[in-house]
Amino acid sequence: MSRTSSRALATSVMGLAISACITGTALAGGDHSTYKPGSAGNQTATQDNRTTQDATSTATARQLFPANLGANFSFLSLGSGGDQSNEQSNNNLAFSWAGNYNATQQSAEQHQKVTPPKKHDKKKGDYCKKHDDYGKHHDHYGSQDGGHHGRTSGQQEAEQSNATEQTATSSATANQVAPVNAAANVAILSSGDQSNEQSNNNVAASEASNENETTQTVDQQQAVAGSGGSSSGQQEAEQSNATEQTATSSATANQVAPVNAAANVAILSSGDQSNEQSNNNVAASEASNENGTTQTVDQQQAVAGSGGSSSGEQEAEQSNATEQTATSSATANQVAPVNAAANVAILSSGDQSNKQSNNNVAVSSATNSNSTDQSISQN
């Protein structure tokens, strides 16, 4: 190589060095925390919630041939004329209720403090002027300077997952086909009370209910400090909850041909005559699910190392799975009950009373209740 080429090459190298020193001065004059070769902090929190609720309610009430007949006859009655009363009722009721209730609360709180490496305050210009000091100050790249070089690491991870599926189905059916109420009150030259009270009742009630409440809480606090070596701290918390509830309720009440007939006759008489008749058909069903789950994780960790390697690790995992099924069915059938009453008083004074009742009742209930409490605390 010629002397001219050697000079040109040296000039180029010096120019690149000067340019690097100028650029280095511009870069190194400020905060060097962007290098941070000896510190790392990582926090990750994942929460996942899935809720599916299905509520179906059906109520059917049929009343086909109800008939109410009442007759009051008073002829030359004495006194104020006397009381004659007819009270008749045909009732067909179907009640259905399906309900879902869900409350989910997930909370993750993470506190982390990782001591960063000591910031290098030297100007890059000084470093270029004293390039022979590079080997003494290479802690700027994380391999010397007390404990602020090397690896200082902290990691926290929290994952919470909740899945709730609730299904409530309720059905109530009430059929009343041919209830008939007939009442007759006749008073001739008589003073007194005559009363008829008749009732046909058909009731079907159904209820299916789901209730779920899930609370998951993760609180992690971590402080990692290293001096002269490698310090590491890691905390992991995972909580998972799955609740599946199914409640099915069905109530069926059938009352086909109940008949109420009453007659009160008083001739030249004073007195009370009373008839009370009732046909009742009731079916009630209830299916209910209730779940409460609480999961709590509290982790606190402090990792400190001096001149060597220090490591700390905490892991907490909680999992809860609840499956509840409640099925309730009530069926009441009353086909042909008949109530008939007759009161006749001729030239007589006195009380006559008839009270008749037909009752058909079916009641069913299925209930599930669950409560789960899980707690982990690590220091």
MARPAKE-582818 format. One record per residue (C-alpha): residue number from 1; residue in three letters; x, z, y negated. Coordinates in steps of 0.5 Angstrom, whole numbers, plus 500, padded with zeros to 3 digits. Layout:
BEGIN
+-------+-------+-----+-----+-----+
| vexvo | tikol |  px |  pz |  py |
+-------+-------+-----+-----+-----+
|   NUM |   ALA |   X |   Z |   Y |
...
+-------+-------+-----+-----+-----+
This chain:
BEGIN
+-------+-------+-----+-----+-----+
| vexvo | tikol |  px |  pz |  py |
+-------+-------+-----+-----+-----+
|     1 |   MET | 500 | 500 | 500 |
|     2 |   SER | 503 | 498 | 493 |
|     3 |   ARG | 504 | 503 | 488 |
|     4 |   THR | 498 | 500 | 483 |
|     5 |   SER | 493 | 501 | 489 |
|     6 |   SER | 495 | 508 | 490 |
|     7 |   ARG | 494 | 510 | 483 |
|     8 |   ALA | 488 | 506 | 483 |
|     9 |   LEU | 485 | 510 | 489 |
|    10 |   ALA | 488 | 517 | 486 |
|    11 |   THR | 484 | 515 | 479 |
|    12 |   SER | 478 | 514 | 483 |
|    13 |   VAL | 478 | 521 | 487 |
|    14 |   MET | 480 | 525 | 481 |
|    15 |   GLY | 474 | 521 | 478 |
|    16 |   LEU | 469 | 523 | 483 |
|    17 |   ALA | 472 | 530 | 483 |
|    18 |   ILE | 470 | 531 | 476 |
|    19 |   SER | 463 | 528 | 477 |
|    20 |   ALA | 462 | 533 | 482 |
|    21 |   CYS | 465 | 539 | 478 |
|    22 |   ILE | 460 | 537 | 472 |
|    23 |   THR | 454 | 536 | 477 |
|    24 |   GLY | 456 | 542 | 480 |
|    25 |   THR | 456 | 546 | 474 |
|    26 |   ALA | 449 | 543 | 472 |
|    27 |   LEU | 447 | 546 | 479 |
|    28 |   ALA | 451 | 552 | 480 |
|    29 |   GLY | 449 | 555 | 473 |
|    30 |   GLY | 442 | 557 | 475 |
|    31 |   ASP | 439 | 561 | 480 |
|    32 |   HIS | 442 | 560 | 487 |
|    33 |   SER | 436 | 563 | 491 |
|    34 |   THR | 434 | 556 | 494 |
|    35 |   TYR | 440 | 556 | 499 |
|    36 |   LYS | 438 | 563 | 502 |
|    37 |   PRO | 442 | 562 | 508 |
|    38 |   GLY | 441 | 569 | 510 |
|    39 |   SER | 434 | 570 | 509 |
|    40 |   ALA | 427 | 568 | 512 |
|    41 |   GLY | 420 | 570 | 511 |
|    42 |   ASN | 414 | 567 | 515 |
|    43 |   GLN | 407 | 569 | 515 |
|    44 |   THR | 401 | 566 | 518 |
|    45 |   ALA | 394 | 568 | 519 |
|    46 |   THR | 389 | 564 | 523 |
|    47 |   GLN | 382 | 566 | 523 |
|    48 |   ASP | 377 | 562 | 527 |
|    49 |   ASN | 369 | 563 | 527 |
|    50 |   ARG | 364 | 560 | 531 |
|    51 |   THR | 356 | 562 | 531 |
|    52 |   THR | 351 | 559 | 535 |
|    53 |   GLN | 344 | 561 | 534 |
|    54 |   ASP | 337 | 559 | 537 |
|    55 |   ALA | 330 | 562 | 536 |
|    56 |   THR | 324 | 559 | 539 |
|    57 |   SER | 317 | 562 | 538 |
|    58 |   THR | 311 | 560 | 541 |
|    59 |   ALA | 304 | 563 | 540 |
|    60 |   THR | 297 | 560 | 543 |
|    61 |   ALA | 291 | 564 | 543 |
|    62 |   ARG | 284 | 560 | 545 |
|    63 |   GLN | 277 | 563 | 545 |
|    64 |   LEU | 272 | 558 | 548 |
|    65 |   PHE | 265 | 561 | 549 |
|    66 |   PRO | 264 | 567 | 545 |
|    67 |   ALA | 257 | 569 | 543 |
|    68 |   ASN | 254 | 575 | 539 |
|    69 |   LEU | 247 | 576 | 539 |
|    70 |   GLY | 243 | 582 | 535 |
|    71 |   ALA | 236 | 584 | 534 |
|    72 |   ASN | 233 | 590 | 530 |
|    73 |   PHE | 226 | 591 | 530 |
|    74 |   SER | 222 | 597 | 527 |
|    75 |   PHE | 214 | 597 | 527 |
|    76 |   LEU | 211 | 603 | 523 |
|    77 |   SER | 217 | 607 | 523 |
|    78 |   LEU | 216 | 614 | 521 |
|    79 |   GLY | 220 | 618 | 515 |
|    80 |   SER | 225 | 613 | 512 |
|    81 |   GLY | 225 | 608 | 517 |
|    82 |   GLY | 231 | 610 | 521 |
|    83 |   ASP | 237 | 607 | 522 |
|    84 |   GLN | 238 | 601 | 527 |
|    85 |   SER | 245 | 598 | 528 |
|    86 |   ASN | 249 | 593 | 532 |
|    87 |   GLU | 256 | 592 | 531 |
|    88 |   GLN | 259 | 586 | 536 |
|    89 |   SER | 266 | 583 | 536 |
|    90 |   ASN | 270 | 578 | 540 |
|    91 |   ASN | 278 | 578 | 538 |
|    92 |   ASN | 283 | 573 | 541 |
|    93 |   LEU | 290 | 575 | 538 |
|    94 |   ALA | 297 | 572 | 540 |
|    95 |   PHE | 303 | 574 | 537 |
|    96 |   SER | 310 | 571 | 538 |
|    97 |   TRP | 317 | 573 | 535 |
|    98 |   ALA | 324 | 570 | 536 |
|    99 |   GLY | 329 | 573 | 532 |
|   100 |   ASN | 337 | 572 | 531 |
|   101 |   TYR | 341 | 576 | 527 |
|   102 |   ASN | 349 | 575 | 527 |
|   103 |   ALA | 354 | 579 | 522 |
|   104 |   THR | 362 | 577 | 523 |
|   105 |   GLN | 367 | 579 | 519 |
|   106 |   GLN | 374 | 578 | 520 |
|   107 |   SER | 380 | 580 | 515 |
|   108 |   ALA | 387 | 579 | 516 |
|   109 |   GLU | 392 | 583 | 511 |
|   110 |   GLN | 400 | 582 | 511 |
|   111 |   HIS | 405 | 585 | 507 |
|   112 |   GLN | 412 | 582 | 508 |
|   113 |   LYS | 419 | 584 | 504 |
|   114 |   VAL | 425 | 580 | 506 |
|   115 |   THR | 431 | 582 | 503 |
|   116 |   PRO | 434 | 576 | 500 |
|   117 |   PRO | 442 | 574 | 500 |
|   118 |   LYS | 446 | 576 | 494 |
|   119 |   LYS | 445 | 571 | 489 |
|   120 |   HIS | 452 | 567 | 487 |
|   121 |   ASP | 453 | 568 | 479 |
|   122 |   LYS | 460 | 564 | 479 |
|   123 |   LYS | 459 | 557 | 475 |
|   124 |   LYS | 461 | 551 | 479 |
|   125 |   GLY | 466 | 550 | 474 |
|   126 |   ASP | 470 | 556 | 475 |
|   127 |   TYR | 470 | 554 | 482 |
|   128 |   CYS | 472 | 547 | 481 |
|   129 |   LYS | 478 | 550 | 477 |
|   130 |   LYS | 480 | 555 | 482 |
|   131 |   HIS | 478 | 551 | 488 |
|   132 |   ASP | 483 | 555 | 492 |
|   133 |   ASP | 478 | 560 | 492 |
|   134 |   TYR | 473 | 556 | 496 |
|   135 |   GLY | 475 | 560 | 503 |
|   136 |   LYS | 474 | 566 | 499 |
|   137 |   HIS | 467 | 565 | 496 |
|   138 |   HIS | 464 | 561 | 502 |
|   139 |   ASP | 459 | 567 | 502 |
|   140 |   HIS | 455 | 563 | 497 |
|   141 |   TYR | 453 | 559 | 504 |
|   142 |   GLY | 451 | 565 | 508 |
|   143 |   SER | 457 | 567 | 512 |
|   144 |   GLN | 461 | 573 | 508 |
|   145 |   ASP | 459 | 578 | 502 |
|   146 |   GLY | 458 | 584 | 505 |
|   147 |   GLY | 451 | 584 | 509 |
|   148 |   HIS | 448 | 578 | 505 |
|   149 |   HIS | 450 | 573 | 509 |
|   150 |   GLY | 448 | 571 | 516 |
|   151 |   ARG | 441 | 571 | 518 |
|   152 |   THR | 436 | 576 | 515 |
|   153 |   SER | 429 | 574 | 518 |
|   154 |   GLY | 422 | 577 | 518 |
|   155 |   GLN | 416 | 573 | 521 |
|   156 |   GLN | 408 | 576 | 522 |
|   157 |   GLU | 403 | 572 | 525 |
|   158 |   ALA | 395 | 574 | 526 |
|   159 |   GLU | 390 | 570 | 529 |
|   160 |   GLN | 383 | 572 | 530 |
|   161 |   SER | 378 | 568 | 533 |
|   162 |   ASN | 370 | 570 | 534 |
|   163 |   ALA | 365 | 566 | 538 |
|   164 |   THR | 358 | 568 | 538 |
|   165 |   GLU | 352 | 565 | 541 |
|   166 |   GLN | 345 | 568 | 541 |
|   167 |   THR | 339 | 565 | 544 |
|   168 |   ALA | 332 | 568 | 543 |
|   169 |   THR | 325 | 565 | 546 |
|   170 |   SER | 319 | 568 | 546 |
|   171 |   SER | 312 | 566 | 548 |
|   172 |   ALA | 305 | 569 | 548 |
|   173 |   THR | 299 | 566 | 551 |
|   174 |   ALA | 292 | 569 | 550 |
|   175 |   ASN | 286 | 566 | 553 |
|   176 |   GLN | 279 | 569 | 552 |
|   177 |   VAL | 274 | 564 | 555 |
|   178 |   ALA | 266 | 566 | 555 |
|   179 |   PRO | 265 | 573 | 552 |
|   180 |   VAL | 258 | 574 | 550 |
|   181 |   ASN | 255 | 580 | 546 |
|   182 |   ALA | 248 | 581 | 546 |
|   183 |   ALA | 244 | 587 | 543 |
|   184 |   ALA | 237 | 589 | 542 |
|   185 |   ASN | 234 | 595 | 538 |
|   186 |   VAL | 226 | 596 | 538 |
|   187 |   ALA | 223 | 602 | 534 |
|   188 |   ILE | 215 | 603 | 534 |
|   189 |   LEU | 212 | 608 | 530 |
|   190 |   SER | 219 | 612 | 531 |
|   191 |   SER | 224 | 615 | 526 |
|   192 |   GLY | 231 | 615 | 529 |
|   193 |   ASP | 238 | 612 | 530 |
|   194 |   GLN | 239 | 606 | 535 |
|   195 |   SER | 246 | 604 | 535 |
|   196 |   ASN | 250 | 598 | 539 |
|   197 |   GLU | 257 | 597 | 538 |
|   198 |   GLN | 260 | 592 | 543 |
|   199 |   SER | 267 | 589 | 543 |
|   200 |   ASN | 271 | 583 | 547 |
|   201 |   ASN | 279 | 584 | 545 |
|   202 |   ASN | 284 | 579 | 548 |
|   203 |   VAL | 291 | 580 | 546 |
|   204 |   ALA | 298 | 577 | 548 |
|   205 |   ALA | 304 | 580 | 544 |
|   206 |   SER | 311 | 577 | 545 |
|   207 |   GLU | 318 | 579 | 542 |
|   208 |   ALA | 325 | 577 | 544 |
|   209 |   SER | 331 | 579 | 539 |
|   210 |   ASN | 338 | 578 | 539 |
|   211 |   GLU | 343 | 582 | 534 |
|   212 |   ASN | 350 | 581 | 534 |
|   213 |   GLU | 355 | 585 | 529 |
|   214 |   THR | 363 | 583 | 530 |
|   215 |   THR | 368 | 586 | 525 |
|   216 |   GLN | 376 | 584 | 526 |
|   217 |   THR | 381 | 587 | 522 |
|   218 |   VAL | 389 | 586 | 522 |
|   219 |   ASP | 393 | 589 | 517 |
|   220 |   GLN | 401 | 588 | 518 |
|   221 |   GLN | 406 | 591 | 514 |
|   222 |   GLN | 414 | 589 | 515 |
|   223 |   ALA | 420 | 590 | 511 |
|   224 |   VAL | 427 | 587 | 514 |
|   225 |   ALA | 433 | 589 | 510 |
|   226 |   GLY | 440 | 586 | 513 |
|   227 |   SER | 447 | 588 | 511 |
|   228 |   GLY | 453 | 584 | 514 |
|   229 |   GLY | 450 | 581 | 520 |
|   230 |   SER | 443 | 579 | 523 |
|   231 |   SER | 437 | 583 | 522 |
|   232 |   SER | 430 | 580 | 525 |
|   233 |   GLY | 423 | 583 | 525 |
|   234 |   GLN | 417 | 580 | 528 |
|   235 |   GLN | 410 | 582 | 529 |
|   236 |   GLU | 404 | 578 | 532 |
|   237 |   ALA | 397 | 580 | 533 |
|   238 |   GLU | 392 | 576 | 536 |
|   239 |   GLN | 384 | 578 | 537 |
|   240 |   SER | 379 | 574 | 540 |
|   241 |   ASN | 372 | 576 | 541 |
|   242 |   ALA | 366 | 572 | 545 |
|   243 |   THR | 359 | 574 | 545 |
|   244 |   GLU | 353 | 571 | 549 |
|   245 |   GLN | 346 | 574 | 549 |
|   246 |   THR | 340 | 571 | 551 |
|   247 |   ALA | 333 | 574 | 551 |
|   248 |   THR | 327 | 571 | 554 |
|   249 |   SER | 320 | 574 | 553 |
|   250 |   SER | 313 | 572 | 555 |
|   251 |   ALA | 306 | 575 | 555 |
|   252 |   THR | 300 | 572 | 558 |
|   253 |   ALA | 293 | 575 | 557 |
|   254 |   ASN | 287 | 572 | 560 |
|   255 |   GLN | 280 | 574 | 560 |
|   256 |   VAL | 275 | 570 | 563 |
|   257 |   ALA | 268 | 572 | 563 |
|   258 |   PRO | 266 | 579 | 560 |
|   259 |   VAL | 259 | 580 | 558 |
|   260 |   ASN | 256 | 586 | 554 |
|   261 |   ALA | 249 | 587 | 553 |
|   262 |   ALA | 245 | 593 | 550 |
|   263 |   ALA | 238 | 595 | 549 |
|   264 |   ASN | 235 | 600 | 545 |
|   265 |   VAL | 227 | 601 | 545 |
|   266 |   ALA | 224 | 607 | 542 |
|   267 |   ILE | 216 | 608 | 542 |
|   268 |   LEU | 213 | 613 | 538 |
|   269 |   SER | 219 | 617 | 539 |
|   270 |   SER | 225 | 620 | 534 |
|   271 |   GLY | 232 | 621 | 537 |
|   272 |   ASP | 238 | 617 | 537 |
|   273 |   GLN | 240 | 612 | 542 |
|   274 |   SER | 247 | 609 | 542 |
|   275 |   ASN | 251 | 604 | 546 |
|   276 |   GLU | 258 | 603 | 546 |
|   277 |   GLN | 261 | 597 | 550 |
|   278 |   SER | 268 | 594 | 550 |
|   279 |   ASN | 272 | 589 | 554 |
|   280 |   ASN | 280 | 589 | 553 |
|   281 |   ASN | 285 | 585 | 556 |
|   282 |   VAL | 292 | 586 | 553 |
|   283 |   ALA | 299 | 584 | 555 |
|   284 |   ALA | 306 | 586 | 551 |
|   285 |   SER | 313 | 583 | 553 |
|   286 |   GLU | 319 | 585 | 549 |
|   287 |   ALA | 326 | 583 | 551 |
|   288 |   SER | 332 | 585 | 546 |
|   289 |   ASN | 340 | 584 | 546 |
|   290 |   GLU | 344 | 588 | 541 |
|   291 |   ASN | 352 | 588 | 541 |
|   292 |   GLY | 357 | 591 | 536 |
|   293 |   THR | 364 | 590 | 537 |
|   294 |   THR | 370 | 592 | 532 |
|   295 |   GLN | 377 | 591 | 533 |
|   296 |   THR | 383 | 593 | 529 |
|   297 |   VAL | 390 | 592 | 529 |
|   298 |   ASP | 395 | 596 | 524 |
|   299 |   GLN | 402 | 594 | 525 |
|   300 |   GLN | 408 | 597 | 521 |
|   301 |   GLN | 415 | 595 | 522 |
|   302 |   ALA | 421 | 597 | 518 |
|   303 |   VAL | 428 | 593 | 521 |
|   304 |   ALA | 434 | 595 | 517 |
|   305 |   GLY | 441 | 593 | 520 |
|   306 |   SER | 448 | 595 | 517 |
|   307 |   GLY | 454 | 591 | 520 |
|   308 |   GLY | 451 | 589 | 526 |
|   309 |   SER | 445 | 586 | 529 |
|   310 |   SER | 438 | 589 | 529 |
|   311 |   SER | 432 | 587 | 531 |
|   312 |   GLY | 424 | 589 | 532 |
|   313 |   GLU | 418 | 586 | 535 |
|   314 |   GLN | 411 | 588 | 536 |
|   315 |   GLU | 406 | 585 | 539 |
|   316 |   ALA | 398 | 587 | 540 |
|   317 |   GLU | 393 | 583 | 543 |
|   318 |   GLN | 386 | 585 | 544 |
|   319 |   SER | 380 | 581 | 547 |
|   320 |   ASN | 373 | 582 | 548 |
|   321 |   ALA | 368 | 578 | 552 |
|   322 |   THR | 360 | 581 | 552 |
|   323 |   GLU | 355 | 577 | 556 |
|   324 |   GLN | 348 | 580 | 556 |
|   325 |   THR | 341 | 577 | 559 |
|   326 |   ALA | 335 | 580 | 558 |
|   327 |   THR | 328 | 577 | 561 |
|   328 |   SER | 321 | 580 | 560 |
|   329 |   SER | 315 | 578 | 562 |
|   330 |   ALA | 308 | 581 | 562 |
|   331 |   THR | 301 | 578 | 565 |
|   332 |   ALA | 294 | 581 | 565 |
|   333 |   ASN | 288 | 578 | 568 |
|   334 |   GLN | 281 | 580 | 567 |
|   335 |   VAL | 276 | 575 | 570 |
|   336 |   ALA | 269 | 577 | 570 |
|   337 |   PRO | 268 | 584 | 567 |
|   338 |   VAL | 260 | 585 | 565 |
|   339 |   ASN | 258 | 591 | 561 |
|   340 |   ALA | 250 | 592 | 561 |
|   341 |   ALA | 246 | 598 | 558 |
|   342 |   ALA | 239 | 600 | 556 |
|   343 |   ASN | 236 | 606 | 553 |
|   344 |   VAL | 228 | 607 | 553 |
|   345 |   ALA | 225 | 612 | 550 |
|   346 |   ILE | 217 | 613 | 550 |
|   347 |   LEU | 214 | 619 | 546 |
|   348 |   SER | 220 | 622 | 547 |
|   349 |   SER | 225 | 625 | 542 |
|   350 |   GLY | 232 | 626 | 544 |
|   351 |   ASP | 239 | 623 | 544 |
|   352 |   GLN | 241 | 617 | 549 |
|   353 |   SER | 248 | 615 | 549 |
|   354 |   ASN | 252 | 609 | 554 |
|   355 |   LYS | 259 | 608 | 553 |
|   356 |   GLN | 263 | 603 | 557 |
|   357 |   SER | 270 | 600 | 557 |
|   358 |   ASN | 274 | 595 | 561 |
|   359 |   ASN | 281 | 595 | 560 |
|   360 |   ASN | 287 | 591 | 563 |
|   361 |   VAL | 294 | 592 | 560 |
|   362 |   ALA | 301 | 590 | 562 |
|   363 |   VAL | 307 | 592 | 558 |
|   364 |   SER | 314 | 589 | 560 |
|   365 |   SER | 321 | 591 | 556 |
|   366 |   ALA | 328 | 589 | 558 |
|   367 |   THR | 333 | 591 | 553 |
|   368 |   ASN | 341 | 590 | 553 |
|   369 |   SER | 345 | 594 | 548 |
|   370 |   ASN | 353 | 594 | 548 |
|   371 |   SER | 358 | 597 | 543 |
|   372 |   THR | 366 | 596 | 544 |
|   373 |   ASP | 371 | 599 | 539 |
|   374 |   GLN | 378 | 597 | 540 |
|   375 |   SER | 384 | 599 | 536 |
|   376 |   ILE | 391 | 598 | 536 |
|   377 |   SER | 396 | 602 | 531 |
|   378 |   GLN | 404 | 601 | 532 |
|   379 |   ASN | 409 | 604 | 527 |
+-------+-------+-----+-----+-----+
